[in-house]
Amino acid sequence: MRIVAAGVFLFFPILATSAILSNPGDATICDFTSACSCRDGRLYCRCDHDETVRLTGSGHDWLPITIGTITIENCREVWVMGKALEKLTPLRSVTMSNIAMLYLESEAFSWDTSRVLDTYNNPGIDVRIYNSTIVNIPAYAFEGHFHSVVLERVKIATIQALAFSNIANNMETLEFLNCAIETVEQQAFKKFMVGQLKFSGGSIDVMPSYSLTGITVNNRLIMEGLSMGYVRSSAIKVDCPRVFRLENCKIDHLEGDAFRVTTNGPVYIEDNSFPDLSYGVFGGISVDPRFLASSGRQELYFKNNTLYRFSDFALLFNTSGFRPELSRILVDRPCSCREVQSWTTKLVKFSSLPPPVKLERQMMCSKEQGFNIFIEDFERKNCTTASGQTTLVVLMIILTLVSLIVMCLVGFYFYKRHSKKYMNVPTNDAINNRLSVLSTNSNHIIVIPEGRVYRETELHVVEEHLTPIPPTNVSQHV
């Protein structure tokens, strides 16, 4: 009996030690945090008194491994520690809303990474974050199996390199809806496959080169209603979307080949504003060669877009795989007869086809009071009229010169005629000279009545013969 009793007393400490090792604490987050409760595999946290919630896989407030759904609302601070979700096998969704400050560690949303990512058919978890502020999304914050990741009305200071990487290939959607993103580092999104990648609304200050690289989109790549500052060359490298839409966006500056998108379908670039375009900003958009061989050239619609400042041939399109359709291109600058011709000849270029003809029918410029006019109409109403006015002025100058020359010739003719007709009528000076006693040319004396010259005066020369008087002797008395 003593031996048995001793054995029993020795066995209980072993059980207690085993329990301590297998369970880090008796109290979980459901017991330790007053804002949280657990029921039927659900963790629900609502912070009514500015509480702080901390999600971790170990410690005194660890997450029970039976949790399948996590919902957190209205908290001042939420911390998601590294690998906090890793052991939650039943987990299917994580939803956070109205979080003043959400802090994520590396591998915060790492879930089910032990299996081969490309072959495992687990549908993955859904992550939803609404109306919150995230200071930083660090490297490997999202890795493993996800069904969807949606961030809506979230302010993000920085998305670091490799923040979205090592993700299983069965993710259905990755969406950023009305998010304000200040900084995206190079390779922030790298080498994963997703059904739909969507940026809708919100803003991104700068997208450096290779922000998105090695991304395969099986269905749709959508960028709509997005305000972007500077998009560097090769910033967006995406393969195989069936549809690529760039709509209702404002992008302050686009470098050449900013989009390196290889599609398996049509492209829609519509209703955007591009204040500053470099050479060939859309030249990197192409059709996958295998898809091109089986399905032929695809449509590329460039419609109702507004440009302001642009380099020559900024709109370069790859016509080896696309049939570009251009319509309603607004150059938001005052119409000028000198510049519109340059716009219509040096803005658009096709890679393997002649440039489009009659582009002025599809382009508009700005007139007074914000009124836009098609360039073709502007040229017809203004540039042609100005040219006609110039021609008219030149003709008037020529006619004036010809008239002056004719008048001079006519005047010279009448002057010569007049001088020949009255050349023998002496002037008063000539008459006075001939009547002068001292004149050497007074061969004849011409008597003119009253010393006047008349047109009807006839001159008759009267010859007088004078007989000399012989001298006589005159005697003078002294």
C-alpha positions in Angstrom: 0.0 0.0 0.0 2.9 2.4 0.8 4.4 1.6 -2.6 1.1 2.3 -4.4 0.5 5.5 -2.5 4.0 6.7 -3.3 3.4 5.9 -6.9 0.2 7.9 -6.9 1.9 10.9 -5.2 4.7 10.8 -7.8 2.2 10.6 -10.7 0.3 13.8 -9.9 3.3 16.2 -10.2 4.1 14.7 -13.6 0.5 15.4 -14.8 0.7 18.9 -13.5 4.0 19.5 -15.2 2.6 18.2 -18.5 -0.4 20.4 -18.2 1.7 23.5 -17.7 3.9 22.7 -20.7 1.0 21.9 -23.1 -1.1 24.9 -22.0 0.8 28.1 -21.3 -1.8 29.5 -19.0 -5.3 28.8 -17.8 -6.6 32.2 -18.9 -7.0 32.9 -22.6 -7.8 36.2 -24.3 -11.4 35.4 -23.7 -10.8 35.5 -19.9 -8.0 38.1 -19.7 -9.4 40.8 -21.9 -12.7 42.3 -20.7 -13.6 43.5 -24.2 -13.5 40.0 -25.7 -15.7 37.0 -25.3 -15.6 33.5 -26.8 -18.6 31.4 -27.7 -19.1 28.5 -30.1 -15.6 28.9 -31.7 -16.0 32.7 -32.2 -13.9 35.4 -30.7 -15.7 38.7 -30.5 -14.0 41.9 -29.1 -15.7 45.2 -28.8 -13.9 48.0 -27.0 -16.3 50.4 -25.4 -13.7 51.9 -23.0 -10.6 52.4 -25.2 -9.2 48.9 -24.4 -6.2 47.4 -26.2 -6.5 44.0 -27.8 -3.5 41.8 -28.3 -3.7 38.7 -30.5 -0.9 36.2 -29.8 -0.4 32.5 -30.0 1.4 32.2 -26.7 1.5 33.9 -23.3 -1.1 34.7 -20.7 -3.6 36.0 -23.3 -3.2 33.4 -26.0 -5.8 32.6 -28.7 -7.6 29.3 -28.2 -6.8 26.9 -31.0 -10.6 26.2 -31.4 -11.3 29.7 -32.7 -12.9 29.7 -36.2 -14.0 33.4 -36.5 -12.3 36.5 -35.1 -14.2 39.9 -35.0 -12.8 43.0 -33.4 -14.5 46.4 -33.3 -14.0 50.0 -32.1 -10.7 49.5 -30.3 -8.0 52.1 -29.7 -5.2 49.7 -30.3 -5.0 46.2 -31.7 -1.7 44.3 -31.9 -1.4 41.2 -34.1 1.8 39.4 -33.1 3.9 37.2 -35.3 2.3 33.8 -36.1 -0.6 34.6 -33.9 -3.0 32.7 -36.2 -0.7 29.9 -37.2 -2.2 27.2 -34.9 -5.8 28.1 -35.4 -6.7 25.3 -37.8 -10.5 25.9 -37.8 -10.0 29.6 -38.6 -12.0 30.9 -41.6 -12.3 34.6 -41.2 -10.8 37.6 -39.4 -12.7 40.9 -39.4 -11.4 44.2 -37.9 -13.3 47.5 -38.1 -12.9 51.0 -36.6 -9.4 50.4 -35.2 -7.6 53.6 -34.3 -4.2 52.0 -34.6 -3.5 48.5 -35.9 0.0 47.2 -35.4 1.2 44.2 -37.4 4.3 42.2 -36.8 6.0 40.2 -39.4 4.0 37.0 -40.1 1.0 38.5 -38.3 -1.4 37.0 -40.8 0.6 33.9 -41.5 -1.7 30.9 -41.6 -1.4 27.3 -42.8 2.1 27.6 -44.4 3.1 24.1 -43.5 1.6 22.5 -46.6 2.8 22.8 -50.2 1.2 26.1 -51.2 0.7 25.3 -54.9 -1.1 22.0 -54.4 -3.1 22.3 -51.2 -6.8 22.8 -51.8 -7.7 24.5 -48.5 -9.9 27.5 -49.4 -8.0 29.7 -47.0 -9.1 32.4 -44.6 -10.9 35.7 -45.3 -9.3 38.8 -43.9 -11.4 42.0 -43.8 -10.1 45.3 -42.3 -12.4 48.4 -42.4 -12.1 52.0 -41.4 -8.8 51.7 -39.6 -5.2 52.9 -39.6 -2.2 50.6 -40.1 1.2 52.1 -39.3 3.2 49.6 -41.2 2.6 46.4 -43.1 5.9 44.6 -42.6 7.6 41.9 -44.7 5.7 38.6 -44.8 2.7 40.0 -42.9 0.4 38.1 -45.3 1.6 34.6 -46.2 0.0 31.2 -46.5 -3.5 30.3 -47.6 -6.0 33.1 -48.1 -9.4 33.0 -49.8 -9.6 36.8 -49.8 -7.9 39.9 -48.4 -9.9 43.1 -48.4 -8.8 46.5 -46.9 -11.5 49.2 -47.1 -11.1 52.8 -45.9 -7.8 52.0 -44.4 -4.9 54.5 -44.0 -1.6 52.8 -44.5 1.7 54.6 -43.8 4.0 52.0 -45.4 3.7 48.7 -47.3 7.2 47.2 -46.9 8.9 44.9 -49.4 7.5 41.4 -49.4 4.5 42.4 -47.3 2.3 40.3 -49.7 4.4 37.3 -50.8 4.6 33.5 -50.3 0.8 33.3 -50.7 -0.9 30.2 -51.9 -2.1 30.2 -55.5 -5.7 29.7 -54.7 -6.4 33.2 -53.3 -9.6 34.5 -54.9 -9.3 38.3 -54.4 -7.0 41.0 -53.1 -8.7 44.4 -52.9 -7.8 47.9 -51.6 -10.9 50.0 -51.5 -10.7 53.7 -50.8 -7.4 53.3 -49.0 -4.9 56.1 -48.5 -1.4 54.6 -49.0 1.6 56.8 -48.4 4.5 54.6 -49.3 4.8 51.4 -51.3 8.3 49.9 -51.3 9.8 47.9 -54.2 8.6 44.3 -54.3 5.8 44.9 -51.8 3.6 42.5 -53.8 5.7 39.7 -55.2 5.2 36.3 -56.8 1.8 35.1 -56.1 -1.4 34.2 -58.0 -4.8 35.7 -57.4 -8.1 35.7 -59.2 -8.8 39.4 -59.0 -6.5 42.3 -58.0 -8.3 45.5 -57.4 -7.4 49.0 -56.4 -10.6 51.1 -56.2 -10.7 54.7 -54.9 -8.3 56.1 -52.4 -4.7 57.3 -53.1 -1.2 56.1 -53.5 1.5 58.7 -53.3 4.4 56.9 -55.0 4.7 53.5 -56.7 8.4 52.8 -57.3 9.7 50.4 -59.9 8.7 46.7 -59.3 6.0 47.6 -56.7 4.0 44.7 -58.1 6.2 42.1 -59.7 5.7 38.5 -60.7 2.0 38.7 -60.0 -0.3 36.4 -61.9 -4.0 37.5 -62.1 -6.3 34.9 -63.5 -9.4 37.0 -63.9 -9.4 40.8 -63.7 -6.9 43.5 -62.9 -8.8 46.7 -62.0 -7.5 50.2 -61.1 -10.4 52.6 -60.8 -11.1 55.9 -59.1 -7.6 55.9 -57.8 -5.4 59.0 -57.3 -1.7 58.4 -57.8 1.2 60.7 -57.5 4.3 59.3 -59.3 4.3 55.9 -61.0 7.8 54.8 -61.9 8.9 52.7 -64.9 7.9 49.0 -64.5 6.0 49.8 -61.3 3.2 47.3 -62.2 4.3 44.0 -63.7 1.3 41.6 -63.9 0.7 38.6 -66.1 -2.4 37.0 -67.6 -5.4 39.1 -66.6 -8.4 38.3 -68.8 -9.4 42.0 -68.4 -7.3 45.0 -67.5 -9.2 48.2 -66.6 -7.7 51.5 -65.8 -10.7 53.8 -65.3 -11.5 57.1 -63.6 -8.0 57.5 -62.3 -5.8 60.6 -61.8 -2.1 59.9 -62.2 0.1 63.0 -61.8 3.1 61.6 -63.5 3.6 58.4 -65.5 7.0 57.2 -66.6 7.6 55.2 -69.7 6.6 51.6 -69.5 5.0 52.2 -66.1 2.6 49.3 -66.9 4.2 46.0 -67.9 1.0 44.0 -68.2 0.7 40.9 -70.4 -3.0 40.2 -70.9 -5.2 37.4 -72.0 -8.0 39.7 -73.1 -9.0 43.3 -73.8 -7.7 46.5 -72.2 -9.9 49.5 -71.1 -8.2 52.8 -70.5 -11.1 55.2 -70.0 -12.1 58.5 -68.2 -8.7 59.1 -66.7 -6.6 62.3 -66.1 -2.9 62.2 -67.0 -1.3 65.6 -66.3 2.2 64.5 -67.2 3.1 61.6 -69.6 6.6 60.4 -70.6 7.4 58.6 -73.8 5.6 55.3 -74.2 3.8 55.0 -70.9 1.5 52.2 -72.3 4.0 50.6 -74.6 4.6 47.8 -72.1 1.0 46.5 -72.3 0.9 43.5 -74.6 -0.9 40.3 -75.3 0.5 36.9 -74.2 2.0 35.3 -77.3 0.3 31.9 -76.6 -3.1 33.6 -76.2 -2.4 35.7 -79.3 -1.7 32.6 -81.3 -5.0 31.0 -80.3 -7.4 34.0 -80.0 -5.9 36.7 -82.2 -5.5 40.4 -81.6 -7.4 41.9 -78.7 -9.2 45.3 -78.3 -7.6 48.2 -76.6 -9.9 51.1 -75.8 -8.4 54.5 -75.1 -11.4 56.8 -74.6 -12.3 60.0 -72.9 -8.9 60.6 -71.3 -7.5 64.0 -70.4 -3.9 65.0 -71.0 -2.0 68.1 -70.2 1.8 67.8 -70.6 3.3 65.0 -72.6 6.4 63.9 -74.5 6.4 63.1 -78.1 4.7 59.7 -78.7 3.6 59.4 -75.1 0.7 57.3 -76.3 2.6 54.3 -77.7 0.5 51.2 -78.3 1.6 47.7 -79.0 -0.3 46.9 -82.2 1.2 43.5 -82.6 -1.4 42.2 -80.2 -4.0 45.0 -80.0 -6.4 46.8 -82.2 -6.4 50.3 -80.5 -9.6 52.3 -80.6 -9.0 55.9 -79.8 -11.8 58.4 -79.0 -12.3 61.7 -77.3 -8.8 62.5 -76.2 -8.8 65.9 -74.5 -5.7 68.0 -74.4 -6.4 70.3 -71.6 -4.6 73.3 -73.0 -5.7 76.3 -75.0 -6.2 75.7 -78.7 -3.4 77.0 -80.9 -3.1 76.7 -84.6 0.6 76.3 -84.2 0.4 73.5 -81.6 -2.6 71.4 -82.7 -0.8 70.1 -85.7 2.1 68.9 -83.5 -0.4 67.2 -81.2 -2.1 65.3 -83.9 1.2 64.0 -85.4 3.5 63.5 -82.4 1.2 62.2 -79.6 0.1 58.8 -80.8 2.3 56.0 -82.2 1.6 52.4 -83.2 4.4 49.9 -82.8 3.7 47.9 -86.0 1.1 49.9 -87.9 1.0 53.3 -89.6 -0.1 56.1 -87.3 -3.9 56.7 -87.2 -5.3 59.0 -89.8 -7.7 61.8 -89.0 -6.7 61.9 -85.4 -7.9 65.4 -85.2 -11.4 64.0 -85.3 -10.8 62.2 -82.0 -8.9 64.9 -80.2 -10.1 68.0 -78.4 -8.6 71.1 -77.0 -9.8 73.9 -74.6 -11.3 77.2 -75.7 -12.6 80.1 -73.7 -14.7 79.5 -70.6 -13.8 75.8 -70.3 -15.5 75.0 -73.6 -13.9 72.1 -75.5 -13.8 71.7 -79.2 -12.6 69.0 -81.6 -9.3 69.9 -83.2 -10.8 69.3 -86.7 -13.5 71.9 -86.0 -11.0 74.4 -84.5 -8.7 74.2 -87.5 -11.6 74.6 -89.9 -13.0 77.7 -88.1 -9.8 79.4 -87.0 -6.6 78.1 -88.6 -8.1 78.1 -92.2 -9.6 81.5 -91.7 -6.4 82.9 -90.4 -4.6 81.5 -93.5 -7.2 83.1 -95.8 -6.8 86.4 -94.0 -3.1 86.3 -94.5 -3.6 85.5 -98.2 -6.0 88.4 -98.5 -3.6 90.8 -96.9 -0.8 89.7 -99.3 -3.1 90.1 -102.3 -4.1 93.6 -101.1 -0.5 94.6 -100.8 0.3 93.3 -104.2 -2.7 95.1 -105.8 -1.7 98.3 -104.0 1.9 98.1 -105.4 0.6 97.4 -108.9 -1.8 100.3 -108.7 1.0 102.6 -107.6 3.3 101.5 -110.4 0.5 102.0 -113.0 -0.2 105.5 -111.6 3.4 106.4 -111.8 3.7 105.2 -115.4 0.5 107.1 -116.4 1.8 110.2 -114.7 5.2 109.9 -116.4 3.5 109.5 -119.8 1.4 112.6 -119.5 4.3 114.6 -118.2 6.4 113.6 -121.3 3.5 114.4 -123.6 2.9 117.8 -122.0 6.6 118.7 -122.1 6.9 117.9 -125.8 3.8 119.9 -126.8 4.9 123.1 -125.1 8.6 122.9 -125.2 8.9 125.9 -127.7 7.0 128.3 -125.6 9.5 130.4 -123.8 9.3 131.2 -120.2 9.5 134.7 -118.7 13.1 134.1 -117.8 13.9 133.2 -121.4 12.1 136.4 -122.7 13.8 138.6 -120.3 17.1 137.1 -121.2 16.5 137.6 -125.0 15.4 141.2 -124.5 18.3 142.1 -122.3 20.8 144.5 -123.8 23.6 142.5 -122.4 22.4 139.2 -123.8 24.6 137.4 -126.3 21.6 135.5 -127.7 19.5 138.5 -128.8 19.6 137.8 -132.5 15.9 138.8 -132.7 13.7 141.1 -130.7 10.4 139.5 -129.9 7.7 141.8 -128.9 4.9 140.2 -126.8 1.9 142.2 -125.9 1.9 143.3 -122.2 4.8 141.0 -121.5 2.5 137.9 -121.2 2.7 134.4 -122.7 -0.4 133.1 -124.4 -1.1 129.6 -125.7 -2.6 131.2 -128.9 0.3 133.6 -129.4 1.9 133.3 -132.8 5.4 134.4 -133.2 6.4 136.3 -136.5 9.9 137.3 -137.2 10.1 140.7 -138.9 13.4 141.4 -140.6 14.6 145.0 -140.5 17.3 146.4 -142.7 19.3 149.2 -141.3 21.3 151.5 -143.6 24.3 153.0 -142.0 24.4 156.9 -141.8 27.6 158.3 -143.2 29.6 160.5 -140.9 29.5 164.3 -141.5 32.1 166.8 -140.6 31.0 169.1 -137.9 32.9 172.2 -137.2 32.9 173.6 -133.8 33.7 177.0 -132.8 36.1 177.5 -130.0 
